Every structure is written in structure tokens, then in C-alpha cells.
Amino acid sequence: MDGRGGSAAYPAEFRLEQVQVAVEKAHLDKRAIDLPYSEPFEPEQLTPAGFATCRRNGESLRALYIDRLALLPNSLNFETSPNQVLKVRSTQYRRTIDSAREVLAALYLSPEADGANSDGRELEIEVRDLLKDTLLPGYQESDTLRRIESEHLEWLMASWQDSDDAVYVRDLLMPWISSSIHIDGGEIDVKALFDTVASVKALPSPEDRLPPPFFDGNLYKILEEWSSKKEHGLFADSPQYQSLAVGPLLEEISNKLRYSSRTVNSVIGSGDKNCSNGVVFQDGTESTARFWLNACHDTTLAAIMCSLGIMGPQTESGFYWPSFGDVLAIELFSETKQGDRSIDGRYAYVRLLYNGNAQNIPALDKQNEAVASEDADQYSANAQESKYAQPDRGMCTLTKLPEVEENSYK
């Protein structure tokens, strides 16, 4: 998806308190297969188009959250602690760190700064150990996760082998690919082929880089769907996998929403003694940041959306692959007309934007229905029995932003 402006509006009677943004790394060369017309490339790193996409994302975020909504100050004060206003995090890969720096360069820093403040100081980018990084769902060391993945892959391989899709791909590409195309393993697998086609399509003059059949529309749809089923299917299909793999990330997101610095005082006033003056992490540190920028991966975005019921077999859109540079934003609002901005589920609201467009969150609908019918326990029991995972409940103590008359929007 290109274009991050979207169509979301902002209700005048609601106050934006916090935003958590997940930015998918921008275009990089992921050609995993040597094919005719290919030239040398640097795999898995940002291309010039990727750097430009990151800059545009940063410019869009600045235009919305700084210039228009004033969620953040116009400039950062390095004499205090800018990380108490803006927190930045990336996975450990060069491509995501580069993406974070480019977004920051457009969000807050001068065009010439290239990742540093105009006075030469850099914003801190948090990078965690690979196996402990919640921005990489499923990377944890877990025998249970590996067993579930193995069973899922075995089922998927059998499904692909005799499918009409496999026959279509084989017949279309036979003049250029003589070996069998597998879901996993072998000389060529579906995901590697999809990465190659997607990367080339986003480069200048793609027709000079691959033969025409590789740009067949049906081919792309088939490769995208099966690749997404392979990489993202378990986030929607297995409640146990969802809980173990993406549960820690959703818990972090939820904690930041619940303990937003702009709402914490009223929560404490309501008698909740577990709250502090900001988000408290496992190491005991706190943050009152209102904007959280996470440079991550397509799988991160897909895992969140599958877990919240936005993507997957139970949705109209089914499975798809997040595009280079896609942006997912989770916004927290308080209802200003109430005066009391507590986030106990009554006066705080959450909204999820994908490339600037508001998404329906089935997780909130299901949870609110269960609570309203005083049947939350039965809802939990049903979730254990369902073939497909019921959306994660970690964010469901907050209510989704209600629809408001159009003329009341900013």
C-alpha cells in the first residue's frame, strides 16, 4: 500500500493522548532467487526508494501529530530528556535501524541531519536482544512454538502440493524455473519467489529485470496468499501460538495505553494503587512518552492485525502481505467533555489506523459484547474451543473510538 495519509478524522470532543506507531521497514532488495535479467544487488538492505519512503512516512507523521494535532512539541529539548517525549525502538537489523533513523530525520530533525539532531546529538534508539525482542513475534526460544510451526508447515505443504494454485504457478513459470516450487525447502520455495517478485516490482523499470510472466496478476495474488498463510497463518489459526508469540508485544502495547502519562493522575484518583506516573517496565524504569515509534517488520504488523481479528480467514480481506513502508498506528483518546480522563474503560478510547485508515477491531467488539451480556467467562471458554483464534483480549479493557457526526471532527 502506498500513501500514508489515509482518511481518518479526529473528533473535536475527544483528546488525543498517546500514539504507538509501528513502521514496516521500507523497500529493500529481497530477491532470494537468481533469475534471468537479474543484476548484482545488496540483499536485505534499504534501496534508495526505501529511504525515500521512510522520509515520506516521517513527514506525514510530523504533519499530523506535530503540526496539526500538537500531540508532540515542535522541537525536542536535549537539555532535558527527549526520550520522555518520544521513544524510538527498532529490531537489531541494519534495515530497520536505518528505517527508524530516516523517519526520525523527517519527523524531528533537519533534512541535513541524517539521523542526528541539528546540534549533532542523536535520539536514542532502543534495540533488544534478538530472542527477547517482542517486535519479532515467534522468535522466542520455545519448544512449543517450534512444534506448532512444524505441524502447521506440514499441513500447508500437503495443501499446496495438489492445489490448482501450484499447477498454475508451475505451468506459468516452467520456461524459466525447471525445478519444483515448494512451500518450504527445496531449490525454490513460494516465499522466496514472492519476495523476489515483490522486490523487483517496486524497483525502477521492473520489466527490464524479470520476464513478463513474473508480473502476471494471478501469480502475484497466489504467491502473496500462500506466503502470508505460511508466515502469518498461525497468528490467526492457533490461540496457543498467538498467546506465546505475539502476546508479549500486545501486553506491552496495552500497558502503554493503560498508563498514558496524560491520564494517569485521574486513574490514581479513582483509587487504582497499581498505577504510577508513566509506563513501568520490567526493569523498573518508567516513561511518560506520548509517542512511541517502532521500526519493525511485515510479520510484526501482520501478527498484531491477525491477533486483533483485522486480518485472517475470518475476515473479508483474508490473508495478505503488508507492503514496504506500511504504517500501523494505535491511538489513545480521552473524552474531554467528561472532565475525568480516566482510562478504566469508561472514558478512554482506542483506535487502530492502517496507513491512515481506521480499522474495525473485532477484538473490542467481541469483548464489549461479552462484558455487556455479563458472559465474559463463556467468551473465554469459546475462545479455547474455536478452530481460529479469538482476537487477543489484552487491549479490550479500552473501548473503541465511537463514531461521531462528521461536522464535529477537526
C-alpha positions as CSV (number, residue, x, y, z in Angstrom):
1,M,0.0,0.0,0.0
2,D,1.3,3.4,-0.9
3,G,0.2,6.7,0.5
4,R,0.1,7.0,4.3
5,G,-2.3,10.0,4.7
6,G,-5.5,7.9,4.9
7,S,-8.9,9.3,5.6
8,A,-9.2,9.2,9.4
9,A,-10.7,12.2,11.1
10,Y,-10.4,13.4,14.7
11,P,-13.4,14.1,16.9
12,A,-13.4,17.6,18.5
13,E,-14.7,16.3,21.8
14,F,-12.0,13.7,22.1
15,R,-8.4,14.4,23.1
16,L,-5.5,12.5,21.6
17,E,-3.4,11.3,24.5
18,Q,-0.9,8.8,23.0
19,V,0.1,7.2,19.8
20,Q,2.0,4.0,19.2
21,V,3.3,3.7,15.7
22,A,4.7,0.5,14.0
23,V,6.5,1.3,10.7
24,E,7.3,-1.6,8.4
25,K,10.8,-1.4,7.0
26,A,10.7,0.4,3.6
27,H,11.7,-1.1,0.3
28,L,14.7,-3.4,0.4
29,D,16.1,-5.8,-2.1
30,K,14.8,-9.3,-1.0
31,R,15.5,-11.1,-4.3
32,A,16.2,-14.6,-3.0
33,I,16.4,-16.3,-6.4
34,D,18.8,-15.7,-9.3
35,L,16.6,-15.4,-12.4
36,P,17.1,-14.1,-15.9
37,Y,17.6,-10.4,-16.3
38,S,18.9,-10.1,-12.7
39,E,21.8,-7.8,-11.8
40,P,24.0,-7.7,-8.7
41,F,22.3,-6.4,-5.6
42,E,22.8,-5.9,-1.9
43,P,20.3,-8.2,-0.3
44,E,18.1,-7.3,2.7
45,Q,19.1,-3.6,2.8
46,L,17.2,-0.5,2.0
47,T,17.1,0.8,-1.6
48,P,17.1,4.5,-2.5
49,A,13.3,4.1,-2.9
50,G,13.2,2.7,0.6
51,F,15.0,5.6,2.2
52,A,12.6,8.0,0.3
53,T,9.6,6.1,1.7
54,C,10.8,6.4,5.2
55,R,11.3,10.1,4.8
56,R,7.7,10.5,3.5
57,N,6.4,8.5,6.4
58,G,8.2,10.8,8.8
59,E,6.9,13.9,7.0
60,S,3.3,12.5,7.2
61,L,3.7,11.7,10.9
62,R,5.0,15.2,11.6
63,A,2.2,16.9,9.6
64,L,-0.4,15.0,11.6
65,Y,0.9,14.6,15.2
66,I,3.0,17.7,15.5
67,D,1.7,20.4,13.1
68,R,-2.0,19.5,13.1
69,L,-2.8,17.9,16.4
70,A,0.1,19.2,18.6
71,L,0.5,15.8,20.4
72,L,4.2,16.5,20.4
73,P,6.3,19.7,20.7
74,N,7.7,21.4,17.6
75,S,11.2,20.6,18.7
76,L,13.0,18.4,21.2
77,N,14.8,19.8,24.2
78,F,18.1,17.9,24.5
79,E,18.8,19.7,27.8
80,T,16.1,17.6,29.4
81,S,15.3,14.1,28.1
82,P,13.8,13.8,24.7
83,N,13.1,10.2,25.3
84,Q,10.5,11.2,27.8
85,V,8.5,12.8,25.0
86,L,9.4,10.4,22.1
87,K,10.5,6.8,22.5
88,V,12.1,5.0,19.5
89,R,12.7,1.3,19.1
90,S,14.0,-0.9,16.4
91,T,14.8,-4.6,15.9
92,Q,18.5,-5.3,15.6
93,Y,18.8,-5.3,11.8
94,R,20.5,-2.6,9.9
95,R,17.5,-2.2,7.6
96,T,15.1,-1.4,10.5
97,I,17.6,0.8,12.3
98,D,18.1,2.7,9.0
99,S,14.3,3.0,8.6
100,A,13.9,4.4,12.1
101,R,16.7,7.0,11.5
102,E,15.1,8.1,8.3
103,V,11.7,8.5,9.8
104,L,13.2,10.5,12.7
105,A,15.1,12.7,10.2
106,A,11.8,13.8,8.7
107,L,9.8,13.8,12.0
108,Y,12.0,16.0,14.1
109,L,15.4,16.6,12.6
110,S,16.8,18.8,9.9
111,P,16.9,17.4,6.4
112,E,20.7,17.6,6.5
113,A,21.0,15.8,9.9
114,D,20.6,12.3,8.5
115,G,19.7,10.7,11.9
116,A,21.1,13.3,14.2
117,N,19.7,16.4,15.8
118,S,20.8,19.7,14.2
119,D,23.3,20.2,17.0
120,G,24.9,16.8,16.4
121,R,23.2,14.8,19.1
122,E,21.2,11.6,18.2
123,L,18.0,10.4,19.6
124,E,18.4,7.1,21.4
125,I,17.0,4.0,19.5
126,E,16.3,1.1,21.8
127,V,17.4,-2.3,20.4
128,R,16.8,-5.5,22.3
129,D,18.4,-8.9,22.1
130,L,17.1,-11.0,19.2
131,L,15.5,-13.7,21.3
132,K,13.9,-11.3,23.7
133,D,12.6,-8.8,21.2
134,T,8.8,-8.6,21.2
135,L,8.8,-6.8,17.9
136,L,9.8,-10.2,16.4
137,P,6.8,-12.4,17.2
138,G,7.7,-16.1,17.2
139,Y,11.5,-15.7,17.6
140,Q,11.4,-16.7,21.2
141,E,13.2,-19.9,22.3
142,S,10.2,-22.3,22.8
143,D,9.8,-26.0,22.0
144,T,6.1,-25.4,21.9
145,L,6.3,-22.7,19.2
146,R,8.6,-24.9,17.1
147,R,6.3,-27.9,17.4
148,I,3.2,-25.8,16.3
149,E,5.2,-24.3,13.4
150,S,6.3,-27.7,12.3
151,E,2.7,-29.1,12.3
152,H,1.4,-26.0,10.5
153,L,4.1,-26.3,7.8
154,E,3.4,-30.0,7.3
155,W,-0.3,-29.2,6.7
156,L,0.5,-26.3,4.4
157,M,2.9,-28.3,2.3
158,A,0.3,-31.0,1.8
159,S,-2.3,-28.4,0.9
160,W,-0.1,-26.7,-1.6
161,Q,1.2,-29.9,-3.3
162,D,-2.1,-30.8,-5.0
163,S,-3.7,-27.4,-5.3
164,D,-4.8,-25.7,-8.5
165,D,-2.6,-22.7,-7.5
166,A,0.6,-24.9,-7.5
167,V,-0.3,-26.2,-11.0
168,Y,-0.9,-22.6,-12.2
169,V,2.4,-21.3,-10.9
170,R,4.4,-24.3,-12.3
171,D,2.9,-24.1,-15.8
172,L,3.3,-20.3,-16.0
173,L,6.9,-20.3,-14.9
174,M,8.1,-23.6,-16.4
175,P,10.2,-21.9,-19.2
176,W,12.3,-20.1,-16.5
177,I,12.1,-22.4,-13.5
178,S,12.7,-26.0,-14.1
179,S,12.7,-27.3,-10.5
180,S,9.7,-27.8,-8.4
181,I,8.3,-24.9,-6.3
182,H,7.7,-25.9,-2.7
183,I,6.0,-24.2,0.2
184,D,9.2,-24.7,2.2
185,G,12.7,-26.0,1.3
186,G,13.9,-27.2,-2.0
187,E,15.7,-25.1,-4.5
188,I,12.8,-22.6,-4.8
189,D,10.0,-22.0,-2.3
190,V,6.9,-19.9,-2.6
191,K,8.0,-17.2,-0.1
192,A,11.4,-16.8,-1.8
193,L,9.7,-16.4,-5.1
194,F,7.2,-13.9,-3.7
195,D,10.0,-11.8,-2.1
196,T,11.8,-11.7,-5.5
197,V,8.7,-10.6,-7.5
198,A,7.6,-8.1,-4.8
199,S,11.1,-6.5,-4.6
200,V,11.5,-6.2,-8.4
201,K,8.0,-4.7,-8.9
202,A,9.0,-1.9,-6.5
203,L,12.2,-1.1,-8.4
204,P,12.5,1.3,-11.3
205,S,11.9,-0.4,-14.7
206,P,10.9,-3.8,-13.3
207,E,10.1,-5.1,-16.8
208,D,13.9,-4.9,-17.5
209,R,14.6,-7.1,-14.5
210,L,12.3,-10.1,-14.9
211,P,10.5,-11.8,-17.8
212,P,6.8,-10.8,-18.4
213,P,5.1,-13.9,-16.8
214,F,6.5,-12.9,-13.4
215,F,4.2,-9.9,-13.5
216,D,1.1,-11.9,-14.1
217,G,-1.6,-10.6,-11.7
218,N,-2.9,-14.0,-10.7
219,L,0.7,-15.2,-10.0
220,Y,1.3,-12.3,-7.5
221,K,-2.0,-13.0,-5.7
222,I,-1.3,-16.7,-5.4
223,L,2.3,-16.1,-4.1
224,E,1.1,-13.4,-1.6
225,E,-1.7,-15.5,-0.2
226,W,0.4,-18.7,0.3
227,S,3.3,-16.7,1.7
228,S,1.1,-15.0,4.2
229,K,-0.5,-18.2,5.2
230,K,2.9,-19.7,5.8
231,E,4.4,-16.8,7.8
232,H,1.2,-15.3,9.4
233,G,-1.4,-18.0,9.5
234,L,-0.6,-19.3,13.0
235,F,-1.3,-15.8,14.5
236,A,-4.9,-16.3,13.4
237,D,-5.2,-20.1,13.4
238,S,-3.7,-21.1,16.8
239,P,-4.7,-19.5,20.1
240,Q,-1.7,-21.1,21.8
241,Y,0.7,-19.8,19.2
242,Q,-0.9,-16.4,19.3
243,S,-0.6,-16.1,23.0
244,L,3.0,-17.2,23.2
245,A,4.4,-15.5,20.1
246,V,2.6,-12.1,19.9
247,G,1.0,-12.0,23.4
248,P,4.1,-10.2,25.0
249,L,4.0,-7.5,22.3
250,L,0.3,-6.9,22.8
251,E,0.8,-6.8,26.6
252,E,3.4,-4.0,26.1
253,I,1.0,-2.1,23.9
254,S,-1.8,-2.5,26.4
255,N,0.4,-1.3,29.3
256,K,1.3,1.8,27.5
257,L,-2.3,2.5,26.7
258,R,-3.4,2.0,30.2
259,Y,-0.7,4.1,31.9
260,S,-0.6,7.0,29.5
261,S,1.0,10.0,31.2
262,R,-1.9,12.3,30.3
263,T,-4.4,10.1,32.0
264,V,-2.6,8.6,35.0
265,N,-3.5,11.2,37.6
266,S,-7.2,10.6,37.2
267,V,-6.7,6.9,37.3
268,I,-4.8,7.2,40.6
269,G,-7.6,9.5,41.8
270,S,-10.0,6.6,41.2
271,G,-8.2,4.5,43.7
272,D,-6.1,2.3,41.5
273,K,-2.9,2.0,43.6
274,N,-1.1,-0.1,40.9
275,C,-0.6,3.0,38.7
276,S,2.5,5.2,38.6
277,N,3.4,8.4,36.8
278,G,4.0,6.6,33.5
279,V,4.7,3.2,31.9
280,V,6.6,0.9,34.2
281,F,8.8,-1.7,32.5
282,Q,10.1,-5.0,33.9
283,D,13.4,-3.4,34.8
284,G,11.7,-0.8,37.0
285,T,12.2,2.2,34.7
286,E,9.4,4.5,33.7
287,S,8.5,6.5,30.7
288,T,5.9,9.3,30.2
289,A,6.3,9.3,26.4
290,R,3.3,10.2,24.3
291,F,4.7,8.9,21.0
292,W,6.2,5.5,20.5
293,L,7.9,4.8,17.2
294,N,8.7,1.2,16.4
295,A,10.7,0.2,13.3
296,C,9.8,-3.4,12.7
297,H,8.8,-6.0,10.0
298,D,5.9,-7.1,7.9
299,T,5.4,-10.0,10.3
300,T,5.1,-7.6,13.2
301,L,2.2,-5.8,11.6
302,A,0.5,-9.0,10.4
303,A,0.8,-10.6,13.9
304,I,-0.9,-7.6,15.5
305,M,-3.7,-7.5,12.9
306,C,-4.3,-11.2,13.0
307,S,-4.4,-11.2,16.8
308,L,-6.9,-8.4,16.8
309,G,-9.1,-10.0,14.2
310,I,-8.3,-7.5,11.4
311,M,-6.6,-10.0,9.2
312,G,-7.1,-13.7,8.7
313,P,-9.5,-16.4,7.4
314,Q,-12.4,-14.9,9.4
315,T,-12.1,-11.5,7.6
316,E,-13.3,-10.3,4.2
317,S,-9.7,-9.4,3.2
318,G,-8.3,-12.8,4.3
319,F,-4.5,-13.1,4.4
320,Y,-2.3,-10.5,2.6
321,W,1.3,-9.3,2.9
322,P,1.9,-5.8,4.4
323,S,3.7,-3.6,1.8
324,F,7.1,-1.9,2.2
325,G,6.8,1.1,4.5
326,D,3.2,0.4,5.7
327,V,2.3,2.2,8.9
328,L,0.1,0.9,11.8
329,A,-0.8,3.4,14.5
330,I,-2.7,2.8,17.7
331,E,-4.2,6.0,19.1
332,L,-5.5,6.6,22.6
333,F,-8.2,9.3,23.2
334,S,-9.8,10.7,26.3
335,E,-13.3,12.2,26.3
336,T,-12.7,15.8,27.2
337,K,-16.3,16.8,27.8
338,Q,-16.3,14.4,30.8
339,G,-13.5,16.2,32.6
340,D,-12.5,12.9,34.1
341,R,-9.9,11.4,31.7
342,S,-9.5,8.0,33.4
343,I,-8.7,5.0,31.3
344,D,-10.7,2.5,33.3
345,G,-12.7,1.5,30.2
346,R,-15.4,4.2,30.6
347,Y,-13.8,7.4,29.3
348,A,-10.8,6.3,27.2
349,Y,-11.0,5.1,23.7
350,V,-8.6,3.3,21.3
351,R,-8.4,3.4,17.5
352,L,-6.2,1.5,15.1
353,L,-5.1,3.1,11.8
354,Y,-3.5,1.2,9.0
355,N,-1.9,3.6,6.5
356,G,-4.1,6.3,7.9
357,N,-7.4,4.5,7.6
358,A,-9.4,3.4,10.7
359,Q,-9.8,-0.3,11.0
360,N,-12.6,-2.2,12.7
361,I,-11.3,-4.1,15.7
362,P,-13.3,-7.3,16.2
363,A,-11.4,-7.9,19.5
364,L,-13.1,-4.9,21.0
365,D,-16.5,-5.7,19.6
366,K,-16.4,-9.3,20.9
367,Q,-15.1,-8.2,24.3
368,N,-17.6,-5.4,24.7
369,E,-20.4,-7.7,23.7
370,A,-19.3,-10.3,26.3
371,V,-19.0,-7.8,29.1
372,A,-22.3,-6.2,28.2
373,S,-24.0,-9.6,28.4
374,E,-22.1,-10.5,31.6
375,D,-20.8,-13.5,29.8
376,A,-17.1,-12.9,29.7
377,D,-16.3,-16.3,31.2
378,Q,-18.2,-18.1,28.4
379,Y,-16.5,-15.9,25.8
380,S,-13.1,-17.1,27.2
381,A,-14.3,-20.7,27.1
382,N,-15.4,-20.4,23.5
383,A,-12.1,-19.0,22.5
384,Q,-10.3,-22.2,23.6
385,E,-12.7,-24.3,21.5
386,S,-12.6,-22.3,18.3
387,K,-10.5,-23.5,15.3
388,Y,-9.5,-19.9,14.7
389,A,-8.0,-17.8,17.5
390,Q,-10.4,-15.4,19.1
391,P,-8.8,-11.9,18.9
392,D,-6.5,-11.1,21.8
393,R,-8.1,-9.6,24.8
394,G,-5.2,-7.6,26.1
395,M,-6.4,-4.4,24.6
396,C,-10.1,-5.0,25.3
397,T,-10.4,-3.1,28.6
398,L,-10.4,0.0,26.4
399,T,-13.4,0.9,24.3
400,K,-13.0,1.6,20.5
401,L,-13.5,5.2,19.5
402,P,-17.2,5.8,18.8
403,E,-18.5,7.2,15.6
404,V,-19.2,10.9,15.7
405,E,-21.1,13.2,13.4
406,E,-18.8,14.4,10.6
407,N,-19.2,18.1,11.3
408,S,-17.8,17.6,14.8
409,Y,-14.4,16.5,13.6
410,K,-11.3,18.6,13.5
